Amino acid sequence: MNILVRPLSPRPDGAWQVRLDRHPVTFRSEAEAKAFVSTLRRRLAAPHPLPATG
């Protein structure tokens, strides 16, 4: 998954966008966008056990 964080306006207090491949998610601040990405990366890296079969 490609993750891109970018400002949506040149204003320092403007909105930010996180793009997850082709899916944009807008945040009110850079801090919120980066916190979201940090949580997402932790969750993606976490172990995901497969359910037991049978």
C-alpha positions in Angstrom: 0.0 0.0 0.0 1.3 3.4 -0.9 0.8 6.0 1.7 1.3 9.7 0.9 0.9 12.6 3.3 0.6 16.1 1.8 -0.9 19.6 2.6 -4.0 20.6 0.7 -3.2 24.3 1.0 -0.1 26.5 1.4 -1.5 27.9 4.7 0.3 26.5 7.8 -3.0 25.8 9.5 -4.7 24.3 6.4 -6.1 20.8 5.9 -3.9 17.8 5.1 -4.5 14.7 3.0 -3.4 11.1 3.4 -3.7 9.1 0.3 -3.9 5.3 0.6 -3.2 4.2 -2.9 -6.1 6.0 -4.7 -8.2 6.6 -1.6 -7.9 10.2 -0.1 -8.6 10.9 3.6 -8.6 14.5 4.7 -7.5 15.8 8.2 -7.7 19.2 9.9 -4.0 19.3 10.6 -0.6 17.8 9.9 -0.5 16.3 13.4 -3.8 14.4 12.9 -2.7 13.1 9.5 0.6 11.9 10.8 -1.0 10.3 13.9 -3.4 8.4 11.5 -0.5 7.1 9.4 1.5 6.1 12.5 -1.5 4.0 13.8 -2.2 2.6 10.4 1.5 1.4 9.9 1.5 -0.2 13.4 -1.7 -2.1 12.6 -0.4 -3.2 9.3 2.8 -4.5 10.8 1.1 -6.3 13.7 0.9 -10.1 13.5 -2.3 -11.4 12.0 -2.8 -15.1 12.9 -4.8 -17.1 10.5 -7.9 -18.9 12.0 -7.5 -22.5 12.9 -8.9 -24.9 10.3 -11.0 -28.0 11.0 
